[in-house]
Amino acid sequence: MFTYRLRAFSMFGFDIYVDASWILLAVLVVWTLTVGVFPVMAPGLAPATYWWMGIAGAIGLFASIVLHELGHALVARRYGMPIAGITLFIFGGVAEMRSEPPGPKAEFLMAGAGPLVSIALAVLFLVLSAAGPVAWVALTAYLGTINGILAAFNLIPAFPLDGGRMLRAALWGWKQDLRWATRVAAAAGNGFAILLIAWGVLGVVTGDFVGGMWRFLIGLFLRGAATTAYRQVLARESFAGAPVSRFMTRNPVTVDPELTLRHLVDDYFYRYRHKLFPVAREDGVPLGAVRTEHVAAVPREEWERRTVREVMEALGEANTIDPDADAFDALARMRLSGHSRLVVLEGDRLAGILALKDLLEFLALNLELEAGSGRPPARPRPGPPRQAGSAFRH
Ligand SMILES: [Zn+2]
């Protein structure tokens, strides 16, 4: 999700990252506080004081966001959900989970923990703002208010906002159907996002350009996130319990280790247009895998004499999968390693090849059927090995 991010520091064992887009937000916040907010809240101070207040306010805001996300992360860890880290980006913060919550109760508590932290911070800052110098009172009153707004905004029952996650958890617990619960919560999220976009457009048209643009962009972001989250759940539901063997191609084309790279390119890469081939001896024992990147790393004039054995990679965790493994785990492994093909190994025997393309085709079919008929799509069942073009069975 984040291409350009830096690890800023870590807290309670969680890595906190800063996305490049966040710098724009930091500048905007300091500017708005210094020029627009504090001169109104505490008039008559020196310009330099407003700058210091602006910087302190921005630091306080970002610390508040980190604490909100830490609230989510600590509860997630308590329920054994691995967290990939906390990232600050242009629309705030996000605690990235590596897996879905184990149950509705865990999700409800995890989603609620963030707004709870924000409410506690709001109360704390508002108490602190009761007395002190004018600048202090304005700064703490601002931080108290913004934490209150953060809590209120996040509690809106629009998935994937925290309130939407709590709604999904409640529906999930009620009907024990994660897919239905996600669909309802995501529809609420989508509706709210469209309202936000419309309100943003109205703002831009009526002269509130910055505020309107901001609502418009947040609406777009939420809309995308609601759709993605729903698709992810659908992918998980579609593939969960379906073994890799259901989707793999059996008897894949293998490459001899003594083949020259020139032959490999002409007779395999160009002919079959696969980006990875398993390398195997004549008796079928797999030795490794060769990918287009391996060949590309060798200068063209050496292709005639270098062999596959010299450039191939060993088979391991990143490029293989068990035929009985969950297809969803295979998808996760592909996403993590960036490989679009995995070698399916049964013990030390080559069982087949699993291609991302086949998994995605099945998923696209599922999405289409769901959209078209309103009926739940069929789940893959154990059955005869799949033939090309018949991944979906009714
Ligand atoms: Zn949150």
Residues whose N, C-alpha, C, O or C-beta is under 5 A from the ligand:
A	BS01	ZN	G114 N154 D162
